Amino acid sequence: MTELAGRGIADITGEAAECGMLGYGKAEQQTTGIHTRLHARAFAFAEGTARDDRRVLLVVCDLPLISGGLVEEVLRRLPDGWTESNVMITATHTHCGPGGYFHHALYNSNTGGFRPRTYAAIVDGITEAALAALADLAPAELDLAHGELHGVSANRSRRAFDRNPERDRAHFPGAVDPLTTLLSIRRDGRLTGAVHWFPVHNTSMTHTNTLISSDNKGYAAYTWERLEGGADYLAPEPLPLVTAFAQTNAGDMSPNLNLRPGSGPTENEYENTRLAGARQQQSATALLAAATPLTGPLDHRVTHLCLSRAEVGPEFTGDGRAHRTGAPVGGAAALAGAWADGKGFRGFREGRNPVWDALSQRVVYALSPALRDAHAPKALVLPAGPLNVLRPMVQERVPVQLLRIGRLHLLGIPGEVTVVAGLRLRRTVAEIVGADLDDVLVASYSNGYFHYVTTPEEYDAQEYEGGSTLFGRWQLAALRQTAAELATALRDGCPVRRGVPEPLPAVRPRRHPAPADAPHPGRAFGDVLSFARIGDTVTAAFVAAHPNNDLRRGGTHLSVERLGAGATGTGGTWTRVADDNDWSTTFRWTRTGRTTSTATVTWTLAKDTAPGVHRLRYHGRSTATGPFTGTTEPFDVP
């Protein structure tokens, strides 16, 4: 067999201003600019045959979540032979990306509804990355390595974790999952691509941040591609190296090591983001030396599971009896939020909520034994199931996918899986297919979203994760049963029942037109309003237009330029040395009136910044006059 591999990357950044962010669910967290752009990174694998079932495609996206609508539209645009079975689209779970791209209403609650521009930017970018990876397919050597990474994650739900049996807890002595996995791609001995898996929430940036950010996993990829590999994200040529940092069972893993938002290892969220990302990237590069060849067949299976009414056999429930999942209901603990990463709504807490507990136990469960068996001891608050009848709020029929790349198996789950829940899913698959446990990973946040997955023991604690396990105490058991079906079919070379996919709900997009732009009185678009240099930070403010007039996907709202070596005065050539993909820059937009606004460009000089003459530029588009650029006076960097 000849292994073929291809890589692709594309911009998926949505609306940079006045769009609610998805992740923390805070109404006040509306985009005000860009710290780092968001990307989709695609990796195609194929055997040297023409058989459609001998190829798989993995797309890792700097997104909070993956919606079913995104998956359906991307698949529609891919060539024949690429299907829901052999394409996995997964999210890094940044909490600082624009929302409004779901067809289920709950996830558009702080965005003013469905946002067509953001949705289009994401779909276009994912498709572009996927097609680039397919076009890039060529003979390659694949390698796989495992290791451990500590000092990046902490268990934010220890009380729930400690309820698990000793056998499970013993697998995670520090109550964290330190397993790292690296799949690397080489051509003629040169590294051209890599995918690194490690479970940690992408929540180093807190809910007070309103700049679009790819967070710690995005910084890890940026470090490897840009800082070490010299990649130019705006160049028309393919990147020489594409690296993705994907999630596994990160449901209870927080990067906030002190279990407070933005705290640990430092008290600065930007520095924490950088450190968590750098440590993941260092882990990945260290694994290169330990990698061994990854050979073997490619294969895939997918089925659709109705989580609201799944019958689960006694071999998976743990109590020797059959059980049934229930319609989706959010618990009081879900509204409390995960306190380590950001509190939720006032009046709710993790654990006991006496009023809601009493109402559920004495009234709701007393009237419905079936509901009690599925959901107790959850304090029921958000009846998403009944609401779905009136207006689709959450997904009930979910895809569960199993991909095989040689000895590596990826179990695609469209939810947030705790480390012990993930361990049980991994054991289920590994025992059936005969794989080493480390070679089976839970690919959380893949192909859709249905909130959390906890063990029954964790569920009983009703911490945030348990309250967010929408389909009740037997949800993990239903997923294990489904994973067993997929693994058995994969092992035996048999087809698997497809199940009934969730119908994609219709959306009625609200119009979100940017107000008519006007320059500041007596000024023109792009005029420099102020310029300052304090220490290593250079800042300029410009007369701006609304950023949503042009999302500049594949482009930039700002540029830092250096005058060519040896040039003086107005001669020479200006070369772009940084843009809004870079960690060293920020682009902030502020409304100053009904039709006027200001764009502030900031550049922080690194220690290795080349000396010379520089300038800052801002690129905008007015609804009335079209594109424009503002430019500062040149300044010297000694």
N, C-alpha and C positions, 0 to 999 in steps of 0.2 A: 504493500500500500504506500502511495505517495501522499504525504501530508501537505495540504495547501492551507495557507493562512493569509488573511488580509486585514488591514486596519484602516479606520477612517475616523475623522473627528470633525465636528461642526458646532457652530454657535447655536444655542437654544435660549438665549436671553430674551425675556419678554419685556413688559412695560416697566420702564424705570421710574415712573412717577405716578403717584396717586392710584396705585393698585395694591389691594390687600395682599399681604404675604401669607403663604400657606405653611402650616406647621405648628405654630404656637396658638393660632386661632384668636389672636388679639386684634380687636377692631382698630386700635390705634396704630398697629404696625403696618403702615402704608409706605410703599416704596418712595424714596426721595433721591435715588441715584444708584450708582454702581461702585462697589469696592472691587469685586472681580466678576467677570462674565461667567456665564454658565455654559457648559459644553456637553454634547453627547459623544461618547467614544465607543466605536463599534469594532467588533472582532469577528471575522468570519472564518470558519473552519470547514474544510471539505476533504474528502478522500479523492484520490485521483481517478474517480469514476463519474459516470453521468447520472447515477442513481440519486434521486431527490432526497431519499431518506439517509443519505450518507453525508449530510452537511448540517451545520448548526450556525446560528448567528446570535451573538451576545452583544447587547447595547447597554452601556452603563451611563446613566444620565445624571448630571448635576441638578436634580430636581427634588422637591420635598417628597413627592409621591408620584406613582404612575396611575393614570386613569384608564379605564377600559376604552374610552373614546380615543385616546391617543394611540393605543395598541391597534384598535380596529382600523383607524385611518392610515397608520403607517403600513400595516399589512396590505391594505388595499393598493398602496403605491409601489410595493416591492414587486419584483418579477415573479412569474409563475414558479411554484415550487417552494416558495418561502411562506410558511404558514404559522398559525398559532402554536403548532407543535414543535417546530424547530427554530423559532425565534423567541428569545427571551429579552424583554426590555425591563430594566431594573433601575431603581433610583438610589442615589447616595444618601438621600433623606436630609439634605440641607433644609433648615427651617427659615432661610432668608432668601427664598425665591418667590417671584410673583405667582399668585394663585389665579383662580377663575377659569381653569381649564378642565374642570370636571363636568360630566353630564348629570351627576348626582348632586342634589342641591346643598347638602350639608357642607360640602367642601368649598362652596362659593359664598359662604355666609358672611364673610368680611371683605368681599371683593366687589360688592354691588352686582352680583350675578355672574353669568358666563362672560368671559373676556375673549372675544374672537381674535384680537391681535396677538395676545399672549399664546392662545391655543395654536394659532397658525405658525408663530415663531417656533414653538416647540415641535410641532409635527414636521414642519419643513426641515428643521435642523436634524431631528432624529433620522428622517428619511435620507437626507443628504449624507450623514455619517454612514448609514447602512449601505447606501449605494457605493460610496467611496470604498468601503471595506470589501464589497463584492468585486469591484473593479480591480482591487489591489491583490486579489487571490493569486498566490504564487507559491512554488515549493518553499518549505520552511522547516526548521527544526524546532520542535516544541519540547519544553522542559517543565518539570513540576518540582516544587520544594515546599516543605512545611517548616515552621519554626514557632517561636513564642515571642510575644511582645507584652511587656509589663510597663506600668507607669503611664498608661494612656487612658485606661478605663477604670471605672468603679461601679459596683453594683448599687444602683439607686433604690432598690427595693429589697433590701436584705431581710426584712421581716418575712416577706413572702418566700424568698429563696430558702430560708432556714426551715421552712415547713416541709421541704422535699425530703425524700428518704435519704439515708446516709450514703447509699450507693451512688446516687446522683450527685450529692454534695461533694463526695470524695473526688469526683472527676474534676471539680473546680475548687482547689484548696483555698484560693483567695476570693471565692465567690465571683470570679470573673472568668471569661473564656479568653485565654491568651493566644489561641491558635491563629497562626497566620499561614496563608497559602499563596504561593506565587506561581502563575502560569506565564512563562516567558516564550517569546517568539524570536527566533534568529534566522537570518538569511546570510549564507556564506560566512557564518561565524559572528555576524554583527547583530547586536540587539536592536530589534525594530518595534517590538511591542511587548506589553506586559499587563497582566491583570492581577491585582493584589486583593485578597479578601481578608478582612479583619472586622470583628463586631464592636462598633462603638457608635453611639448616637452622634450625628453631625450637628451638635448643638453647642459648640464652643462659642459661637456668636449668640448673644442673648436676644430676648424679645424686644429689648429697647433699641436694637440695631434696625435701621430702616434702609440701609444700603444693600443692594443685591450682592450676595456672597455665596461662594461655593463651599465655604466653611473648611473644616480641617481636612476632609478628604479631597476637596478641590485644591487646597494648598499642597497636599502631597503630590498630586499629579502635576501641578504647576512647577513645583521644585524640580521634579525629574525631567519634565519636558522642556521647560523654559530656562530655569536657572542653571541646570547641569547640561541639558541637551542643546541649549541655544535656539529653541524653536521660536518661530515668528508666527503667531496665530493668525495674522492678517495676510501672510504671504500666499500667493495662489498655488504654490507647490505643496504637495503632501508633506506632512511633518515626517522627519526622519525617525522619530520615536513617539509612539502613542502609548500612554500608560493610564490605566484606570484603577481607582481604589474603591472597590465594591464592598457591599455590606453582607454580613451573614446574620446570625441570630443576635441582633443588637437590642432587643426589646427592653432589657433592663440594664443596659450598659451605658453609663454616662461619661463624657469626657471631663466633666466638672468634678475633679478629684476630691474636692472638699465638700461635695454634695450640696453646693449652693450655686445658683446661676452665675456664670462668669468667674468662678473661684476654683483655682487649682489647675496647674501648679502655681500660677501667679494670680493676682487680683485684676489683671487686665485681659479683657476678652480677646483682643487682637493678638496679644502675645500667646495666650492659651491656644488660640486657633493655629498660630504658626508652629508652636511646639508640638501639638498633637499631630499636625500634618507632617512635620519634619520627621518625627519619630516613626510614623508609618512608612514614610518614604525610605528612611534609613533601614527599617526592617526589610523592606522589599529588596533593596540593593544588596543587603547582606545575604539574602536567600539565593542570589544568583550563583554564589560559590557552592551552594549545597544542592543545586538542582540536578535531577536525573532525567533522562529522556522520557518523554511522554508519548507513548505509542499505543495503538489499539484502535478499535472502531469508534465511529461516531454514531450516536443513536438518540432517540427522543420519543417521549410520549406526553400526552396532555389529556386531561379530562376536566369536566366542569362539575363542581360539587355544589349542591344546594345546601348551604350551611344552615338554613332556617328550619329544615325538617329532615336532617340526616339520621338514619337508623344506624346505630353503632353496635357492633357485636361485642360480646363479653370479653373476648380476647384482647380488646384494646381499651376497655374502660377502667380496668384495674380493680374492680370490685366483684368481678365474676358475673355481672348482670348486664343485659342489654339496656341501652339508653337511647334517648333521642335528643338532638339539639333543639333549640327554640328560636323563635323569631327574634330579630336583633333588638336589643334593649341596652341602652347605656346606663351604667350605674352611677350612684352619687360620687363614688371615688373617681370616676372618669372626669367629672366636672371640677374636681379638686386640682387636677393637673399633676404632673410629676414634679414634685417640689425641688428636686435637685437641678432640674433644667428650666423651671419656671412655673409659678403657681397659676392655677386656673381661676375659677370663679369664687367670689366670696360666699361664705356660708356652707362650703363643702370642704371635706377633708379626706385624706386617705385613711382607710380603715373604717371605723364605725362612724355612721351618721345617724344618730339616734332617731330623729323624726322620720327620716326616709326608711330606716331599718324597720321601725315599728309599723309604718304604713304598709310596707311590702309583706312583712311576716304575718300581721294580724288581719289584713284585708285581702291583698292581691293573691298571695300564696294560699290563703285559706279558701279562697273561692276557686282556685285553679291548681289542683295537684300536678297537672302536666307542666304548667309553668314553673311550679316549685321545683320539680325534678330537674328541669333544664337549667334554671337560673339561680336558685337559692345557693348561697346566702346573699346574693347581690341585692342591694337597695335600689330598686327600679326607679329610674327617673325619666329617661328619654326613650319612649316607645317607638323606635324607628320602624319596626315592622308594620304596625297599623298606619303610621304616617306614609310609608311607602305606597300604600293603596291610594292615597290622595295625591301624593307627589313623590317621585323617587328621591329618597334621601340618601340611602346607603346601598351598596351592592350586596345581594344575597346569594346569587349564583356566581361562584368564583372559579377561575382556572387554577388547577394544580398541575405543575409541569415537572418532568424529569428529563434532564439532558445528560448525555454521557459524552465526554471528550477523553478517549482513552480510558485510563483508570479513574479519572476524576468524574464525579457525579454531582450535579447541581439540582437540588430540589427547589423549584420555584414556588414560593408561597407569597401571595399578595397581602401580606400582613407583617406585623412587628412581633417577632418570635423571641421569647426569653431564652436564656442560654440553656436552661434545663429542658424546656419544651423543645428547643432545637436538638439537644442531645438525644431525646427520645425519638424524634423524627429521623435523625441520622442513623441511630441504631437500627430502626425499623428497616430502612433501605439497605444499609450495609449488610445486615444479616441475610437478606434475601438475595442480593446480587453477589455476595461473597467478596465485598470490598473491605479494605482497611477503613476503620472509622474516620481517620483523618482525611481520607479521599472522598468523603461524602460531606457536602456542605449544604446548609440551608440558605438559599438565595432569597432573603427577605425582600420586601418592597418590589416584588416582580409582577408585572402584567396586570395589575389592578390594585385595589386596596379595600380591606375590610377591618382595619384596626388591629387589635392585639391578639396574641396567642399565648396563654399561660397554661401551666400544668394544673390539674384539679386541686392540688395542694396549695399552689400559689393563688389560684382563683379564690379559695376559701378565705384568704387573708384580706381580700378586697382592697389591695393597694391600687394605685392608679392603673397599673397594667391589668389587674383582674377586673376592675370596674369597666375597662375598655375592651374586655373580651366579650364582644357583643352577643355571640350566639350561645353563651352559657358555659357551664362547667364541663361539658363533654365535647367542646369544640376541638381541642387537641386530639382527642380520641378519634373523632371523625376524620381529621386530617391524616392521622397515622394510618387509619384504615385505607384511605385513598392512596397514600404513599405506598402502602403495601401492594395495592392493585397495580400501580404504575411500575413498581420495581419488579413484580412478578412477570408482568407483560414484557418488560425490557429484557429480563433474564431469559425468558422463554422464546423471545422473538415473535410474540403474538401481538395483535392489535388490542387496543383498550377501548372501552366504551367512551364515546365522546361526551356524553351527558348533554344537558340542555344549557347553552350559554345564556347569560343574562342579556335580555334585549336592551339595546342602547337607548336610554330615554331621550326623547326630543328635548331640545333646549330652545328657550326663547331669549336670545341674547338681548340684553339691554344695551342701548347705544351709550357709548362712553366717549363722545367726541371731545377732543381737547378744546377748551374755550379759544375764541379768536385771540391770536397773539398780537401784541403791540410792543414796540420798544419803549424803553423808559423815555419820558419827555425830554426832548432835545438830544436824544441819542439814536444810534442805529443798532440793529442786531449785530452782535459780535463785538461791540465796543468794550474796551477794558475799563471796568469800574474801579478796580483797585489791584495793587500788586504788592506783595510783601515777601521778604525772605527772613525767616527767623531760624537761626542755626542751620540745620540740615533740611528744613522744610520750606518749600516755595509754594506760594498760594496766589492765585489770580481769580478775580470775579469778573464775569462777563454779562452783558445784556443778553438774555437768553430767550429762546422759544421753548414750547413744551416738548420734552423728550419723546413723548409718544407720537409726535408727528412723524418721526422716523426712528424706529427701534435700532437702526444701524446694525442689524444682524450680520455678522461677518465683518463688521467695521468697528468703529470706535467713536465715542463722543469726545474724546480728548486725545492729544498726542504731545509727547515731549520730544523735542527735536534738537539735534546737535549740529552745528556748522562743521562742514568738512574740514579735515586737518589742513592747516596751513592757509586756510581762507581768511580773509579779513574784510571788514566793512560789509557791503551788501553782496559781495561775490561769494563763490563757493556753492556747495550743495548742502541743503539741510537733510539730515537723516533722522528718521524716527527711531528713538531709542526706548520709548515706553508708551503704552496706551492703556485703555481701561480694562485690559486683560491682566495688567500687572498689579502685584501686591503693593508696589511702591506708590500707586496713584489712587486717588479717589475723585469721583465726579458727583457733586451734590447739586440738586436743583431745588430752588425755593421760590414759591409764589410770593410776589411783592405787591400784587394788586389783582384786580379782577382779570386783567389781560397781560400784566407784566410779570416778569420773573427774572431770576438771577441764577447763573450756573457758576459754581465755584470748583475750580480745578486745583488739586493739591498733589504735589510730588515730593516724596521724601527721598533724599539722596542716600544711596547705599555707600558703604565704605569703599567699594571698588568702582564708584562712578568715575568714568573717564573725564579728565579735565577738558575745558573748552568752553565755547560760547553756546548757550542753550536758549530755547524759548518754549513757552507753553502755548498750546492752541486748543480752541474749543470749536467743535463742529456741530452745527444745529440746522434746523429746517423750520422755516416759518410757513404757516398755512397761507399767508398772503404773497410772500415774495420768493419762497423756495429756499434752497440750501444756502448757507453762509458759513464763514469761518472767522473766528476772532483770534488775534495773535498778540502776544505781549511783546514788549521791546526785548531785544536780546539781553541776556545777563551772563555773567562769567562764573564758571565753576572752577576754582583753582585746583 
